[in-house]
């Protein structure tokens, strides 16, 4: 897949685009919107063929059900040449996109073009954005600690396993967390923002030791423990819950691991935050 800007496309790919498509691209280039909106508008302007099914006639729908492509052969040939030029797979036999590579392509074009509102605002502020990262089930694999306590402790602390003395010292890093935190630290003003159970004094101590062990340099004096996360001021909070004020965080709450939110794992979080780095 090629890495291009809107300017590159307008200058070097005119032969693959209609006059209408070119006018839409020029409009997108000069009218900054937020990142998600710009990606959506670019996708519609550049790969309109993927939206044709929304206006199919009954005949077209019937053709697709029978495995036929309702688009003309000339139209299909033209859009597939355009898709090939951009490194995007052709439409399938009945005229549908085979994967989401066109969306990923548009996301990268918007990133490279750098005229979306969030980035322009960041440039205006002339500073790094502030990111807070939760610990439990974000940086830290809580289940790995549970797996290491005794059966007696599980029975004694049933329903409140976070109160088991020393449990937070037993936990492994969450998959992809350490590399991701280091990446965040290079691109943002990054802090750890976690809550330690009120009834487990050792947790406050153990969380500090965990950070010293796994993130000794990049998180040095960047650990904040609080039951009121909504009181901190920043741009992003990566947290797997809305409890302890996370749901009222004044910036963007990146709901880590929640299905349907778009931030199921660290790979997805980094792909999103790359927009602002």
C-alpha positions in Angstrom: 0.0 0.0 0.0 1.4 3.4 -1.0 2.0 6.3 1.4 0.6 9.5 -0.2 -0.7 12.9 0.7 -3.8 14.5 -0.8 -1.4 16.8 -2.7 0.4 13.8 -4.2 -2.8 12.3 -5.4 -4.1 15.5 -6.9 -0.8 16.0 -8.8 0.1 12.5 -9.9 -3.0 10.4 -10.1 -5.4 12.6 -12.1 -5.6 10.1 -15.0 -7.3 7.6 -12.6 -9.8 10.1 -11.2 -13.0 11.7 -12.6 -13.5 15.5 -12.6 -16.1 15.0 -9.8 -13.6 13.0 -7.7 -10.9 15.6 -8.2 -13.2 18.5 -7.1 -14.2 16.6 -3.9 -10.5 15.9 -3.1 -9.7 19.6 -3.5 -12.5 20.5 -1.1 -11.3 18.0 1.5 -7.7 19.4 1.1 -8.7 23.0 1.9 -11.4 22.3 4.5 -9.9 20.9 7.7 -12.2 18.6 9.7 -11.5 16.2 12.6 -9.5 13.1 11.7 -12.3 10.6 11.6 -14.5 12.9 9.5 -11.7 13.6 7.0 -11.0 9.8 6.6 -14.7 9.2 6.0 -15.0 12.0 3.5 -11.8 10.9 1.7 -13.0 7.3 1.5 -16.3 8.4 0.0 -14.6 10.7 -2.5 -11.8 8.4 -3.5 -13.5 5.0 -3.4 -17.1 5.8 -4.2 -17.5 2.5 -5.9 -17.6 0.8 -2.5 -20.8 2.7 -1.6 -22.7 1.9 -4.8 -24.5 -0.9 -3.1 -26.3 1.6 -1.0 -28.2 2.9 -4.0 -28.7 -0.4 -5.8 -31.9 -0.8 -7.7 -33.9 -4.0 -7.1 -32.4 -5.4 -10.3 -28.9 -4.7 -9.1 -29.6 -6.4 -5.7 -31.0 -9.4 -7.6 -27.9 -9.6 -9.7 -25.6 -9.6 -6.6 -27.7 -12.3 -5.0 -27.1 -14.4 -8.2 -23.4 -13.7 -8.1 -23.4 -11.1 -10.8 -21.7 -7.7 -10.8 -24.4 -5.1 -11.7 -21.7 -2.5 -12.6 -20.8 -2.1 -16.2 -17.5 -3.7 -17.3 -16.1 -0.3 -18.3 -16.8 1.2 -14.9 -15.4 -1.8 -13.1 -12.3 -1.8 -15.2 -11.7 1.9 -14.5 -12.1 1.7 -10.8 -10.0 -1.4 -10.6 -7.2 0.4 -12.4 -7.5 3.2 -10.0 -7.4 0.8 -7.0 -4.3 -0.9 -8.5 -2.6 2.4 -8.8 -3.1 3.1 -5.1 -2.1 -0.5 -4.1 -5.7 -1.5 -3.2 -7.1 -4.9 -4.1 -9.7 -4.9 -6.9 -13.4 -5.3 -6.4 -14.6 -8.9 -6.1 -16.7 -10.7 -8.7 -19.9 -9.0 -7.6 -18.5 -5.6 -7.1 -17.7 -5.4 -3.4 -14.4 -4.5 -1.7 -12.6 -7.6 -0.6 -11.2 -6.1 2.6 -10.8 -2.8 4.5 -7.5 -1.8 2.9 -9.1 1.3 1.2 -10.1 2.6 4.7 -6.6 2.0 6.0 -5.2 3.8 2.9 -7.3 6.8 3.6 -6.3 6.9 7.2 -2.6 7.0 6.2 -3.3 9.7 3.6 -4.9 11.9 6.2 -2.0 11.3 8.6 0.5 12.2 6.0 -1.5 15.3 4.8 -1.6 16.6 8.3 -4.5 19.1 7.9 -7.0 17.6 10.3 -8.3 19.8 13.2 -6.8 17.9 16.1 -3.3 18.1 14.8 -3.7 21.8 13.8 -4.8 22.6 17.3 -1.9 20.7 18.8 0.5 22.7 16.6 -1.2 25.9 17.7 -0.6 24.9 21.3 3.0 24.1 20.4 3.4 21.3 23.0 3.0 17.6 23.5 -0.4 16.3 24.5 -0.8 14.7 27.9 -1.6 11.0 28.1 -2.5 9.1 31.3 -2.3 5.3 31.4 -4.1 3.1 33.8 -2.3 0.0 35.3 -4.7 -2.9 36.0 -5.7 -4.7 32.8 -4.1 -2.0 30.7 -0.4 -2.0 31.7 -0.7 -4.9 34.0 -2.2 -8.3 33.5 -4.3 -8.6 36.7 -5.2 -12.3 36.0 -1.5 -13.3 36.1 -1.5 -12.1 39.8 -4.6 -14.1 40.6 -3.0 -17.2 39.1 -0.2 -17.0 41.5 -2.0 -16.7 44.8 -3.0 -19.7 46.9 -6.4 -21.4 47.0 -6.8 -20.3 50.6 -6.3 -16.6 49.6 -8.8 -16.9 46.8 -11.4 -18.3 49.2 -10.6 -15.7 52.0 -10.7 -12.8 49.6 -13.5 -14.0 47.3 -15.1 -11.0 45.5 -12.3 -8.7 46.5 -9.1 -10.3 45.2 -7.5 -6.9 44.8 -7.2 -6.8 48.6 -4.9 -9.8 48.7 -1.7 -8.5 50.3 1.2 -8.5 47.8 -0.9 -9.5 44.8 0.1 -6.5 42.8 3.8 -7.4 43.0 3.0 -10.8 41.4 1.5 -9.5 38.1 3.1 -9.6 34.6 2.9 -6.7 32.1 -0.1 -6.8 29.8 0.6 -7.9 26.2 2.2 -5.1 24.2 2.1 -2.7 27.2 5.8 -2.1 27.9 6.7 -1.3 24.3 3.6 0.8 23.9 4.3 2.9 27.0 7.8 3.5 25.8 6.4 4.6 22.5 3.9 6.9 24.3 6.7 8.4 26.3 8.6 9.3 23.1 5.6 11.0 21.5 3.5 12.4 24.4 3.8 13.8 27.9 2.9 10.4 29.5 2.0 9.5 33.1 0.6 6.4 34.8 -2.7 7.1 36.6 -3.9 4.2 38.7 -6.1 3.4 41.7 -4.8 1.4 44.7 -7.5 -0.4 46.8 -8.2 1.5 50.0 -8.3 -1.7 52.0 -5.0 -3.0 50.7 -2.1 -0.8 51.9 0.5 -3.1 50.3 -1.0 -2.2 46.9 0.3 1.3 47.1 3.8 0.0 47.7 3.6 -2.8 45.2 2.4 -0.6 42.3 5.4 1.6 42.8 7.7 -1.4 42.8 6.1 -2.8 39.7 6.7 0.5 37.8 10.3 0.6 39.0 10.8 -3.0 37.8 9.2 -2.8 34.4 9.4 0.9 33.5 12.3 2.2 35.6 13.5 5.1 33.4 10.5 6.2 31.2 8.0 6.2 34.2 10.4 7.7 36.8 8.3 9.9 39.1 5.4 9.6 36.7 3.1 7.4 38.8 -0.1 9.0 40.2 -2.4 7.0 42.5 -5.9 8.4 42.9 -9.5 7.4 43.4 -10.6 10.6 41.6 -9.2 10.4 38.0 -11.6 13.1 36.8 -9.5 15.7 38.8 -6.4 15.4 36.6 -6.1 17.6 33.5 -4.9 16.1 30.2 -5.8 15.1 26.7 -6.1 11.3 26.8 -6.8 8.7 29.5 -6.3 5.0 28.5 -8.4 3.1 31.0 -10.3 -0.2 30.9 -13.1 1.1 33.1 -15.2 4.2 33.9 -14.9 3.8 37.6 -12.9 6.0 40.0 -13.7 9.1 37.9 -12.3 7.7 34.6 -15.7 8.0 32.9 -15.7 11.8 33.8 -12.2 12.4 32.6 -12.3 15.9 31.0 -10.2 14.8 27.9 -10.7 11.8 25.7 -11.3 8.5 27.5 -9.8 5.7 25.4 -11.8 2.8 26.7 -9.2 0.0 26.6 -10.4 -3.6 25.9 -14.0 -2.7 25.6 -15.6 -4.4 22.5 -17.1 -2.1 20.0 -15.1 1.0 21.2 -12.3 0.5 18.7 -9.5 0.1 21.4 -9.5 -3.6 21.9 -5.7 -3.9 22.4 -2.5 -1.9 22.4 -2.1 -2.2 18.6 -5.5 -0.4 18.1 -4.6 2.3 20.7 -1.3 3.0 19.1 -2.9 3.2 15.6 -5.3 5.8 16.9 -2.8 7.9 18.9 -0.4 7.8 15.9 -2.8 10.5 14.5 -1.7 12.9 17.2 2.0 12.0 17.6 
